[in-house]
Amino acid sequence: MSKVLSVGLMGRGGQGILFATTVLANALFNSGYYVAQLQSYGAEVRGGSVLAYVIYSTERIENPFIESFNTLVMLHDVKIEAWKRITESSRIVIADEDLVKNPPPHAVRLPLIRVATEGGVSGKENVVALGCLAGMSVVNLEALERVIPKGRDAGKNISALRLGYELWSRKGRKSK
């Protein structure tokens, strides 16, 4: 029997959470996995809370609804109390050290937004987070690079992926 794995991203509307989970889902699908992608967000989309996630497996996925994640990335703590059960029960949690004020005790705190800003890709913290996931071997970096949409931001997105990959290699791996 195949193991079903999951990755969640949470933050506030406008941080590119849905974009990041779509890129992740496409990279995993192109890597040969069965994939399901779901999201939850309020009517106040811009600035409101967003939770999106990807479930993947080497076999068909029977039920895409889950209670916790293998890996959860927190870019902001908007509505964190509502999702406290999810954040505390997720196995690995990566939390932005500047915007997530009260992450669960087992969280790895990383400067995702600061790295994006200092690396010249401000606003691409979502893609920096994807690079961290590649550094953790959740997904292959090259697979992510191949599915980044072509267009005016493609170069910035590739740079942000690589910044996240390097960030995990330098700081995240040591914190785990």
BALOBA-1460 file (C-alpha; in Angstrom, 3 decimals):
// residues 176
<rec num="1" residu="m" x="0.000" y="0.000" z="0.000"/>
<rec num="2" residu="s" x="1.290" y="3.432" z="-0.978"/>
<rec num="3" residu="k" x="1.774" y="6.181" z="1.543"/>
<rec num="4" residu="v" x="-0.146" y="9.409" z="0.932"/>
<rec num="5" residu="l" x="1.930" y="12.510" z="1.627"/>
<rec num="6" residu="s" x="0.757" y="16.084" z="2.117"/>
<rec num="7" residu="v" x="2.087" y="19.624" z="2.002"/>
<rec num="8" residu="g" x="0.112" y="22.626" z="3.223"/>
<rec num="9" residu="l" x="0.777" y="26.328" z="2.805"/>
<rec num="10" residu="m" x="-1.015" y="28.883" z="4.923"/>
<rec num="11" residu="g" x="-0.893" y="32.632" z="5.103"/>
<rec num="12" residu="r" x="-2.946" y="35.607" z="4.027"/>
<rec num="13" residu="g" x="-4.533" y="36.420" z="0.703"/>
<rec num="14" residu="g" x="-2.085" y="38.180" z="-1.593"/>
<rec num="15" residu="q" x="0.943" y="36.080" z="-0.593"/>
<rec num="16" residu="g" x="0.607" y="33.738" z="-3.572"/>
<rec num="17" residu="i" x="-0.400" y="30.668" z="-1.578"/>
<rec num="18" residu="l" x="-2.640" y="29.331" z="-4.369"/>
<rec num="19" residu="f" x="0.052" y="29.985" z="-6.994"/>
<rec num="20" residu="a" x="2.629" y="28.101" z="-4.922"/>
<rec num="21" residu="t" x="0.399" y="25.066" z="-4.381"/>
<rec num="22" residu="t" x="-0.455" y="24.961" z="-8.090"/>
<rec num="23" residu="v" x="3.242" y="24.995" z="-9.003"/>
<rec num="24" residu="l" x="3.933" y="22.304" z="-6.396"/>
<rec num="25" residu="a" x="1.046" y="20.136" z="-7.632"/>
<rec num="26" residu="n" x="2.218" y="20.440" z="-11.248"/>
<rec num="27" residu="a" x="5.817" y="19.559" z="-10.336"/>
<rec num="28" residu="l" x="4.715" y="16.494" z="-8.360"/>
<rec num="29" residu="f" x="2.323" y="15.391" z="-11.120"/>
<rec num="30" residu="n" x="5.076" y="15.735" z="-13.728"/>
<rec num="31" residu="s" x="7.305" y="13.665" z="-11.434"/>
<rec num="32" residu="g" x="4.879" y="10.749" z="-11.691"/>
<rec num="33" residu="y" x="2.660" y="11.162" z="-8.621"/>
<rec num="34" residu="y" x="-1.089" y="11.152" z="-8.343"/>
<rec num="35" residu="v" x="-1.984" y="14.587" z="-7.005"/>
<rec num="36" residu="a" x="-4.955" y="16.350" z="-5.409"/>
<rec num="37" residu="q" x="-4.927" y="20.071" z="-4.666"/>
<rec num="38" residu="l" x="-7.409" y="21.850" z="-2.407"/>
<rec num="39" residu="q" x="-7.733" y="25.294" z="-0.880"/>
<rec num="40" residu="s" x="-9.730" y="27.170" z="1.714"/>
<rec num="41" residu="y" x="-10.073" y="30.927" z="1.866"/>
<rec num="42" residu="g" x="-12.592" y="33.433" z="3.056"/>
<rec num="43" residu="a" x="-14.615" y="35.959" z="1.086"/>
<rec num="44" residu="e" x="-12.130" y="38.637" z="2.071"/>
<rec num="45" residu="v" x="-9.445" y="36.955" z="-0.116"/>
<rec num="46" residu="r" x="-6.910" y="39.846" z="-0.169"/>
<rec num="47" residu="g" x="-5.533" y="40.013" z="3.370"/>
<rec num="48" residu="g" x="-7.754" y="37.236" z="4.734"/>
<rec num="49" residu="s" x="-6.586" y="33.775" z="5.707"/>
<rec num="50" residu="v" x="-5.680" y="31.173" z="3.092"/>
<rec num="51" residu="l" x="-4.875" y="27.481" z="3.507"/>
<rec num="52" residu="a" x="-4.047" y="25.448" z="0.398"/>
<rec num="53" residu="y" x="-2.599" y="22.005" z="0.204"/>
<rec num="54" residu="v" x="-1.386" y="19.226" z="-2.040"/>
<rec num="55" residu="i" x="-1.849" y="15.504" z="-1.392"/>
<rec num="56" residu="y" x="0.320" y="13.151" z="-3.441"/>
<rec num="57" residu="s" x="0.981" y="9.439" z="-3.731"/>
<rec num="58" residu="t" x="2.353" y="6.791" z="-6.082"/>
<rec num="59" residu="e" x="-1.158" y="5.270" z="-6.116"/>
<rec num="60" residu="r" x="-4.609" y="6.747" z="-6.655"/>
<rec num="61" residu="i" x="-5.769" y="9.020" z="-3.871"/>
<rec num="62" residu="e" x="-8.984" y="7.761" z="-2.273"/>
<rec num="63" residu="n" x="-9.710" y="10.738" z="-0.008"/>
<rec num="64" residu="p" x="-8.052" y="14.153" z="-0.416"/>
<rec num="65" residu="f" x="-9.348" y="15.510" z="2.905"/>
<rec num="66" residu="i" x="-6.894" y="15.338" z="5.795"/>
<rec num="67" residu="e" x="-6.504" y="16.590" z="9.371"/>
<rec num="68" residu="s" x="-2.775" y="17.400" z="9.425"/>
<rec num="69" residu="f" x="0.181" y="17.645" z="7.069"/>
<rec num="70" residu="n" x="3.507" y="15.934" z="6.662"/>
<rec num="71" residu="t" x="4.879" y="19.417" z="5.967"/>
<rec num="72" residu="l" x="3.195" y="22.768" z="6.606"/>
<rec num="73" residu="v" x="4.556" y="26.175" z="5.598"/>
<rec num="74" residu="m" x="3.229" y="29.200" z="7.488"/>
<rec num="75" residu="l" x="3.843" y="32.554" z="5.787"/>
<rec num="76" residu="h" x="1.583" y="34.526" z="8.132"/>
<rec num="77" residu="d" x="-0.341" y="33.835" z="11.319"/>
<rec num="78" residu="v" x="-3.650" y="35.398" z="10.282"/>
<rec num="79" residu="k" x="-6.444" y="33.299" z="11.830"/>
<rec num="80" residu="i" x="-3.861" y="30.979" z="13.406"/>
<rec num="81" residu="e" x="-6.160" y="30.142" z="16.317"/>
<rec num="82" residu="a" x="-8.764" y="28.715" z="13.925"/>
<rec num="83" residu="w" x="-6.152" y="26.368" z="12.464"/>
<rec num="84" residu="k" x="-4.281" y="25.635" z="15.692"/>
<rec num="85" residu="r" x="-5.140" y="21.928" z="15.622"/>
<rec num="86" residu="i" x="-3.692" y="21.643" z="12.105"/>
<rec num="87" residu="t" x="-0.525" y="23.587" z="12.893"/>
<rec num="88" residu="e" x="0.188" y="21.646" z="16.067"/>
<rec num="89" residu="s" x="-0.487" y="18.198" z="14.566"/>
<rec num="90" residu="s" x="1.520" y="18.689" z="11.369"/>
<rec num="91" residu="r" x="4.786" y="16.755" z="11.433"/>
<rec num="92" residu="i" x="7.148" y="19.431" z="10.050"/>
<rec num="93" residu="v" x="6.216" y="23.110" z="10.239"/>
<rec num="94" residu="i" x="8.202" y="25.876" z="8.590"/>
<rec num="95" residu="a" x="7.192" y="29.335" z="9.834"/>
<rec num="96" residu="d" x="8.306" y="32.753" z="8.645"/>
<rec num="97" residu="e" x="10.240" y="34.125" z="11.601"/>
<rec num="98" residu="d" x="9.024" y="37.701" z="11.120"/>
<rec num="99" residu="l" x="5.292" y="37.351" z="10.373"/>
<rec num="100" residu="v" x="4.389" y="34.228" z="12.355"/>
<rec num="101" residu="k" x="4.538" y="35.462" z="15.937"/>
<rec num="102" residu="n" x="3.356" y="32.306" z="17.729"/>
<rec num="103" residu="p" x="4.229" y="29.229" z="15.685"/>
<rec num="104" residu="p" x="3.810" y="25.775" z="17.192"/>
<rec num="105" residu="p" x="6.739" y="24.782" z="19.430"/>
<rec num="106" residu="h" x="8.163" y="22.297" z="16.920"/>
<rec num="107" residu="a" x="8.289" y="24.818" z="14.043"/>
<rec num="108" residu="v" x="11.452" y="25.581" z="12.120"/>
<rec num="109" residu="r" x="11.582" y="29.381" z="11.956"/>
<rec num="110" residu="l" x="13.113" y="30.800" z="8.780"/>
<rec num="111" residu="p" x="13.335" y="34.340" z="7.355"/>
<rec num="112" residu="l" x="11.375" y="33.517" z="4.187"/>
<rec num="113" residu="i" x="10.104" y="37.031" z="3.516"/>
<rec num="114" residu="r" x="13.386" y="38.683" z="4.484"/>
<rec num="115" residu="v" x="15.345" y="36.355" z="2.154"/>
<rec num="116" residu="a" x="12.979" y="37.214" z="-0.704"/>
<rec num="117" residu="t" x="13.371" y="40.941" z="-0.077"/>
<rec num="118" residu="e" x="17.151" y="40.856" z="0.388"/>
<rec num="119" residu="g" x="17.514" y="38.575" z="-2.651"/>
<rec num="120" residu="g" x="15.774" y="41.071" z="-4.924"/>
<rec num="121" residu="v" x="12.586" y="39.027" z="-5.336"/>
<rec num="122" residu="s" x="10.302" y="40.858" z="-2.912"/>
<rec num="123" residu="g" x="6.811" y="39.398" z="-2.872"/>
<rec num="124" residu="k" x="8.051" y="35.952" z="-3.897"/>
<rec num="125" residu="e" x="8.174" y="34.465" z="-0.384"/>
<rec num="126" residu="n" x="5.756" y="31.801" z="-1.576"/>
<rec num="127" residu="v" x="8.300" y="30.614" z="-4.156"/>
<rec num="128" residu="v" x="11.147" y="30.861" z="-1.610"/>
<rec num="129" residu="a" x="9.062" y="28.437" z="0.481"/>
<rec num="130" residu="l" x="8.840" y="26.071" z="-2.510"/>
<rec num="131" residu="g" x="12.629" y="26.179" z="-2.751"/>
<rec num="132" residu="c" x="12.804" y="25.132" z="0.920"/>
<rec num="133" residu="l" x="10.538" y="22.177" z="0.119"/>
<rec num="134" residu="a" x="12.965" y="21.181" z="-2.646"/>
<rec num="135" residu="g" x="15.839" y="21.469" z="-0.170"/>
<rec num="136" residu="m" x="13.923" y="19.073" z="2.105"/>
<rec num="137" residu="s" x="13.526" y="16.634" z="-0.825"/>
<rec num="138" residu="v" x="9.723" y="16.969" z="-0.794"/>
<rec num="139" residu="v" x="9.941" y="17.832" z="-4.493"/>
<rec num="140" residu="n" x="12.771" y="18.053" z="-7.013"/>
<rec num="141" residu="l" x="14.133" y="21.574" z="-7.639"/>
<rec num="142" residu="e" x="14.427" y="20.985" z="-11.384"/>
<rec num="143" residu="a" x="10.811" y="19.745" z="-11.507"/>
<rec num="144" residu="l" x="9.695" y="23.012" z="-9.888"/>
<rec num="145" residu="e" x="11.801" y="25.071" z="-12.299"/>
<rec num="146" residu="r" x="10.253" y="23.272" z="-15.285"/>
<rec num="147" residu="v" x="6.674" y="24.110" z="-14.255"/>
<rec num="148" residu="i" x="7.199" y="27.749" z="-13.294"/>
<rec num="149" residu="p" x="4.931" y="29.656" z="-15.680"/>
<rec num="150" residu="k" x="6.793" y="31.434" z="-18.449"/>
<rec num="151" residu="g" x="6.249" y="35.166" z="-18.432"/>
<rec num="152" residu="r" x="7.562" y="38.369" z="-16.967"/>
<rec num="153" residu="d" x="8.109" y="36.926" z="-13.470"/>
<rec num="154" residu="a" x="9.682" y="33.621" z="-14.542"/>
<rec num="155" residu="g" x="13.248" y="34.804" z="-13.848"/>
<rec num="156" residu="k" x="12.326" y="36.145" z="-10.410"/>
<rec num="157" residu="n" x="10.490" y="32.935" z="-9.577"/>
<rec num="158" residu="i" x="13.504" y="30.799" z="-10.552"/>
<rec num="159" residu="s" x="15.749" y="33.043" z="-8.424"/>
<rec num="160" residu="a" x="13.302" y="32.752" z="-5.499"/>
<rec num="161" residu="l" x="13.267" y="28.937" z="-5.798"/>
<rec num="162" residu="r" x="17.045" y="28.847" z="-5.623"/>
<rec num="163" residu="l" x="17.131" y="31.258" z="-2.677"/>
<rec num="164" residu="g" x="14.746" y="28.997" z="-0.765"/>
<rec num="165" residu="y" x="16.759" y="25.910" z="-1.627"/>
<rec num="166" residu="e" x="19.928" y="27.601" z="-0.325"/>
<rec num="167" residu="l" x="18.103" y="28.886" z="2.779"/>
<rec num="168" residu="w" x="17.016" y="25.368" z="3.717"/>
<rec num="169" residu="s" x="20.541" y="24.064" z="3.102"/>
<rec num="170" residu="r" x="22.057" y="26.757" z="5.356"/>
<rec num="171" residu="k" x="19.532" y="27.149" z="8.156"/>
<rec num="172" residu="g" x="16.545" y="24.821" z="7.923"/>
<rec num="173" residu="r" x="18.430" y="21.556" z="7.829"/>
<rec num="174" residu="k" x="20.275" y="22.534" z="11.027"/>
<rec num="175" residu="s" x="17.056" y="23.498" z="12.833"/>
<rec num="176" residu="k" x="15.194" y="20.279" z="12.115"/>
